[in-house]
Amino acid sequence: MASHDRYFRELWEGKRRSSGDRLLIALLLPWAIIYSVVLRLRVFLYRQGVLRSFRLGAPVISVGNLSVGGTGKTPMTVLLARLLIASGKRVVVLSRGYGGAAGGEVRVVSDGSRILLSPAEAGDEPVLLANSVPGLIVITGSDRYRAGQKALERFQPDIILLDDGYQHLRLERDLNILLLDARRPFGNGWTLPAGLLREPLSAVSRADLVIYTRSNPTTAYPELPGIPVCRSSHRLSGVVSLAGGPLSPFSLFAGKTGVACAGIADPNAFFAALLQEGLMLSATLSFRDHCSYDKAEQDTIRQALQQTGADYLITTEKDAVKMVFIQDLSIVAYAAVLELEIIETGVLETEIEKLL
């Protein structure tokens, strides 16, 4: 499954250009056009009021993207939550809870002081958000308006963050943040299934602020007339042990070899970042996005550790919250901590100040 996901991501990003790849894209284009037309019609019906949008009794900031995974939505939500809580605001995050056993049911993952649900129940990203931001309230539900109503009734938040909410038009938002990967913001330009876009390019016009992720101060990016733009950079700041403890530098692994595993949208980007930090990896294991780490994945990890004689296992924070089985292995395991930094901080601060 992971190799299948990797193939299509490379195809959609234009990295695969053989005659067979081009033929596959050509076969998928009619379906992409139909999909795009349906999405345009959906947006039109919301704008005309045929499909209803609802407003909550608190300001809503949405963080989302146009592409399939991998633009940094969760780190951006963490950054915003920390910023708002530090300014004295009571913050709730509304998440879909993808992969959780609760399905679309409205559930409280964290009440701001305790985490009430496991990753298996709530999904990996809601639990990661709750773990990453002390004091953050996290609620899941497929209907984010109903989830928001529960948040208002029970917690009276000052502000609501809508995680991965760009396509959730049922809930009105006061600040619509769109994340685009600066390296390839629109992939090959096509929607699913011929490209990685969830919506056609016209959807960019709904954004109140565009943030180009995985940038640096010299990164060039497409201008978007009438829409404020800023850039952000990703970096791995260190590691934390899955057994608990403080953040440690990557120099901890000097002279040691490890096995890296990831069940995210773009595992290769994670492995490349580890190599840039100087880690020596004897094996890299790619699993499907939102992998639940059942017996098959556990066996694959055990086998890789045994065959390579690795000194440690390293994974992402999103994967780490689901890897309770690690305590049964005679190996030390770590999560690499990903941090997002805004380059043009004034642009984001201005938009938030206008909202508040």
CORSULFEN-V362001 format. One record per residue. RES is the residue in one small letter. SS is DSSP state (H for helix, E for strand, C for the rest). OMEGA is omega in whole degrees, 0 to 359 (* if undefined). D_LAST is the distance of its C-alpha to the last C-alpha in Angstrom with 1 decimal. Layout:
RES_SS_OMEGA_D_LAST ; RES_SS_OMEGA_D_LAST
This chain:
m_C_181_44.1 ; a_H_179_42.3 ; s_H_176_44.8 ; h_H_179_44.2 ; d_H_182_40.4 ; r_H_180_41.0 ; y_H_183_43.5 ; f_H_176_41.1 ; r_H_179_38.2 ; e_H_177_40.6 ; l_H_183_42.0 ; w_H_179_38.6 ; e_C_179_37.6 ; g_C_180_40.9 ; k_C_179_42.6 ; r_C_190_45.5 ; r_C_179_47.7 ; s_C_179_51.1 ; s_H_178_52.9 ; g_H_178_52.2 ; d_H_180_48.5 ; r_H_178_48.4 ; l_H_179_50.5 ; l_H_178_48.1 ; i_H_180_45.1 ; a_H_180_47.3 ; l_H_182_48.1 ; l_H_185_44.4 ; l_H_179_43.2 ; p_H_180_44.3 ; w_H_177_42.2 ; a_H_179_39.2 ; i_H_177_39.6 ; i_H_180_39.8 ; y_H_180_36.7 ; s_H_179_34.8 ; v_H_179_36.0 ; v_H_180_35.0 ; l_H_176_31.4 ; r_H_178_31.2 ; l_H_179_32.6 ; r_H_179_30.0 ; v_H_179_27.1 ; f_H_181_29.0 ; l_H_175_29.6 ; y_H_181_25.9 ; r_H_180_25.2 ; q_C_179_28.0 ; g_C_176_27.0 ; v_C_169_30.1 ; l_C_189_28.1 ; r_C_169_25.3 ; s_C_184_21.6 ; f_E_180_19.7 ; r_C_177_16.2 ; l_C_182_14.9 ; g_C_176_13.4 ; a_C_178_10.2 ; p_E_181_7.8 ; v_E_172_10.3 ; i_E_179_10.6 ; s_E_174_14.3 ; v_E_182_16.6 ; g_E_181_20.0 ; n_E_177_23.0 ; l_C_187_26.0 ; s_E_181_28.8 ; v_C_172_30.5 ; g_C_165_29.1 ; g_C_179_28.9 ; t_C_177_25.9 ; g_C_181_24.0 ; k_H_183_21.5 ; t_H_176_21.9 ; p_H_178_21.6 ; m_H_177_18.4 ; t_H_176_17.0 ; v_H_181_18.4 ; l_H_181_16.8 ; l_H_181_13.2 ; a_H_179_14.0 ; r_H_181_15.5 ; l_H_183_12.8 ; l_H_178_10.2 ; i_H_178_13.1 ; a_H_179_14.2 ; s_C_175_11.1 ; g_C_181_12.1 ; k_C_173_10.2 ; r_C_191_12.7 ; v_E_173_12.8 ; v_E_171_15.2 ; v_E_173_16.7 ; l_E_182_18.7 ; s_E_177_21.8 ; r_C_182_24.9 ; g_C_184_27.1 ; y_C_176_29.6 ; g_C_180_33.0 ; g_C_182_32.6 ; a_C_180_35.3 ; a_C_180_33.0 ; g_C_182_32.6 ; g_C_182_30.1 ; e_C_178_30.1 ; v_C_183_26.8 ; r_E_175_27.2 ; v_E_180_25.3 ; v_E_178_25.9 ; s_E_178_24.2 ; d_E_180_23.1 ; g_C_178_21.4 ; s_C_181_24.7 ; r_C_172_27.4 ; i_E_191_27.9 ; l_C_183_29.7 ; l_C_177_30.9 ; s_C_175_32.9 ; p_H_179_32.3 ; a_H_180_35.2 ; e_H_190_33.4 ; a_H_189_29.8 ; g_C_186_30.2 ; d_H_186_29.9 ; e_H_177_26.3 ; p_H_179_24.6 ; v_H_176_26.9 ; l_H_178_26.2 ; l_H_181_22.5 ; a_H_178_23.2 ; n_H_190_25.8 ; s_H_187_23.6 ; v_C_176_20.6 ; p_C_179_21.6 ; g_C_182_19.7 ; l_C_175_18.3 ; i_E_183_19.1 ; v_E_179_20.6 ; i_E_179_22.0 ; t_E_177_24.2 ; g_C_180_25.5 ; s_C_175_26.6 ; d_C_185_24.8 ; r_H_176_21.2 ; y_H_177_20.4 ; r_H_178_23.0 ; a_H_178_21.7 ; g_H_177_18.2 ; q_H_178_19.9 ; k_H_179_21.8 ; a_H_181_18.7 ; l_H_182_17.3 ; e_H_188_20.8 ; r_H_190_21.6 ; f_H_180_18.6 ; q_C_182_15.8 ; p_C_173_13.0 ; d_C_183_9.4 ; i_E_182_8.8 ; i_E_175_11.7 ; l_E_180_13.2 ; l_E_183_16.0 ; d_E_181_18.7 ; d_C_189_21.1 ; g_C_187_19.6 ; y_C_182_20.3 ; q_C_183_23.4 ; h_C_188_22.1 ; l_C_180_21.7 ; r_C_180_22.2 ; l_E_177_18.6 ; e_C_179_16.1 ; r_C_182_13.0 ; d_C_175_9.8 ; l_E_185_10.3 ; n_E_183_14.0 ; i_E_179_15.2 ; l_E_178_19.0 ; l_E_177_21.1 ; l_E_177_24.5 ; d_E_184_27.3 ; a_C_182_28.3 ; r_C_179_31.9 ; r_C_190_32.4 ; p_C_184_29.2 ; f_C_180_31.1 ; g_C_178_34.3 ; n_C_176_37.2 ; g_C_182_35.1 ; w_C_174_36.3 ; t_E_173_34.7 ; l_C_1_36.1 ; p_C_181_39.0 ; a_C_180_40.1 ; g_C_184_37.0 ; l_C_182_34.0 ; l_E_174_31.4 ; r_C_181_29.9 ; e_C_175_29.3 ; p_C_185_30.8 ; l_H_180_29.4 ; s_H_181_28.1 ; a_H_178_25.3 ; v_H_184_23.6 ; s_H_179_22.6 ; r_H_185_20.0 ; a_C_171_17.9 ; d_C_180_14.7 ; l_E_175_15.4 ; v_E_176_18.8 ; i_E_176_19.5 ; y_E_181_23.2 ; t_E_183_24.2 ; r_C_180_27.5 ; s_C_166_27.4 ; n_C_185_28.6 ; p_C_181_28.2 ; t_C_183_31.1 ; t_C_173_30.3 ; a_C_181_30.7 ; y_C_180_28.6 ; p_C_174_28.7 ; e_C_180_26.8 ; l_C_185_24.6 ; p_C_175_24.5 ; g_C_181_21.3 ; i_C_176_19.1 ; p_E_184_17.4 ; v_E_168_19.3 ; c_E_183_19.5 ; r_E_175_21.9 ; s_E_178_22.2 ; s_E_174_25.3 ; h_E_171_26.8 ; r_E_173_29.1 ; l_E_186_31.0 ; s_E_181_30.5 ; g_E_182_33.4 ; v_E_171_34.7 ; v_E_179_34.6 ; s_E_176_37.5 ; l_C_177_37.3 ; a_C_181_39.2 ; g_C_180_36.3 ; g_C_184_35.9 ; p_C_175_34.0 ; l_C_180_33.0 ; s_E_179_36.2 ; p_C_180_36.9 ; f_H_176_38.8 ; s_H_176_41.8 ; l_H_186_42.5 ; f_H_181_44.2 ; a_C_179_46.5 ; g_C_181_49.9 ; k_C_175_48.8 ; t_E_183_48.5 ; g_E_171_46.0 ; v_E_179_45.2 ; a_E_176_41.8 ; c_E_181_40.5 ; a_E_173_37.5 ; g_C_182_36.5 ; i_C_184_33.6 ; a_C_184_33.2 ; d_C_182_34.7 ; p_H_183_36.9 ; n_H_177_38.6 ; a_H_178_35.6 ; f_H_180_35.2 ; f_H_179_39.0 ; a_H_180_38.8 ; a_H_177_36.1 ; l_H_179_38.3 ; l_H_178_41.3 ; q_H_178_39.4 ; e_C_176_38.8 ; g_C_180_42.6 ; l_C_174_43.1 ; m_E_184_46.5 ; l_E_179_46.2 ; s_E_177_49.3 ; a_E_173_47.7 ; t_E_184_44.4 ; l_E_179_43.8 ; s_E_176_41.6 ; f_C_182_40.6 ; r_C_179_38.8 ; d_C_182_35.0 ; h_C_178_33.9 ; c_C_182_37.4 ; s_C_179_38.2 ; y_C_174_40.9 ; d_C_187_43.8 ; k_H_182_47.4 ; a_H_179_48.0 ; e_H_178_45.1 ; q_H_180_46.1 ; d_H_179_49.7 ; t_H_179_48.7 ; i_H_180_46.9 ; r_H_181_49.8 ; q_H_180_52.3 ; a_H_179_50.4 ; l_H_181_50.3 ; q_H_184_53.9 ; q_H_184_55.2 ; t_H_183_53.4 ; g_C_184_53.8 ; a_C_179_50.2 ; d_C_184_49.0 ; y_E_173_45.5 ; l_E_178_43.1 ; i_E_183_39.7 ; t_E_179_37.0 ; t_E_177_33.3 ; e_H_181_30.8 ; k_H_178_30.3 ; d_H_187_34.1 ; a_H_183_34.6 ; v_C_181_32.9 ; k_C_190_35.7 ; m_C_180_38.6 ; v_H_181_39.9 ; f_H_183_43.4 ; i_H_181_43.3 ; q_H_178_44.4 ; d_H_181_47.8 ; l_C_179_48.4 ; s_C_182_50.1 ; i_C_175_47.6 ; v_E_184_44.5 ; a_E_184_41.4 ; y_E_170_38.1 ; a_E_176_34.7 ; a_E_185_33.5 ; v_E_180_29.9 ; l_E_177_27.8 ; e_E_179_24.9 ; l_E_181_22.6 ; e_E_178_21.6 ; i_E_180_19.5 ; i_C_176_21.7 ; e_C_186_19.5 ; t_H_183_16.6 ; g_H_181_15.2 ; v_H_179_14.6 ; l_H_181_12.5 ; e_H_179_10.5 ; t_H_181_10.0 ; e_H_179_8.8 ; i_H_178_6.2 ; e_H_178_5.2 ; k_H_181_5.7 ; l_H_186_3.8 ; l_C_*_0.0
